[in-house]
Amino acid sequence: MPAKLYFLSNMAGLYVHIPFCKQRCVYCDFYSTTDTALQASYVDMLIAEAHNRHGEIAQEFKTLYLGGGTPSWLDTALLVRLLDGLRVALPLGGVEEFTIEVNPDDVTTCYAEALAAVGVNRVSMGVQSMVDDELRFMRRRHDARRVIDALAVLRNHGIDNISVDLIYGIPGQTMRSWQHSLDQVIDMGVQHISAYNLSYEKGTPLWLMRQQGQLTEVDDDTCVAMYRLLVEQLKHAGYEHYEISNFALPGLYSRHNSSYWDGTPYLGLGAAAHSYDGEVRRCNIADLRGYMHHIIDQDVAYSEERLSPSEQYDETVMLALRTARGLDTSIIHHRFGQDIYDYLMLQARPHIAAGLLTAQAGWLRLTPEAVMVSDNIISDLFR
């Protein structure tokens, strides 16, 4: 039977992709460009796309997220123009969480003043490490001292809901240096931490360096130990582990990112941005000039994929099990029927017996021991 849409709240998220970077990090495979000559034209195209897609998402926008790329590399006058245009094109009056990604060395007093003036109330900072040698290896623009200074500037201008990104498994990183980064970030008192195991994505400089034997990977056992240290240290510091890679002080989860995991619809604007309304996924072309040509021609810049009931089931399972909340199995029964519910519980049984999944009061959850092999467990539950 066709799957019925099921949303946890009457809200939606807006994502805007700002692809401009001053320089590329060795590990990054997100769509970005160092060509900033088209910034002004790109902002105009974002506003035009917002007008073209007005009404695509029926729910009210409650979160706004500017990601990249490096949104803080966008000229502040253009940032103001962009937000003024988006507020005319889309119903953003009810936005409660407005996040922008920043690089630490872009955060000046003038920039922080601009963020506060346009209504930003949450900042996600790409820290990655608090060890200068590791930052240089990744070709980051900042050093550890700059992170501390940037946090102080933001807080002095009333922006005190701050998330930082960290990476573990960096070549040359040790348990001691990872401990140092964790200690530093915890001491800063940030509200949210996202931590990711370094991945070697094909086509990145990092991947090429490995292919050419220019680096030694951190072994799997050490990466597992780093993850366990991360979980233990942040729990001790009062952070809640609410998603595999995300930790927050109580009440300060990322509402926008949570929308990706709980079935909330979201609209994505800009080159390479994704959108999802519960049934249809749309993906904008990952090419700056190509995207702009489509919008100039008053055409859509996306390809479209309508998810089958089986694909919707797989996505529901995958996203829910990434979270501490887990998978409410009654949703599976309600949306997909008895046969699919029975299939899920049958597939889950060996993992429950192995202590990798728990089944309590109608919820399936990964156990702490399962996190590092979660992809294998979740794929076993797919149709």
Summary of the structure (lengths in Angstrom):
residues: 383
radius of gyration: 21.1
end to end distance: 14.7
largest distance: 58.7
contacts: 1217
relative contact order: 0.13
helix: 44%
strand: 21%
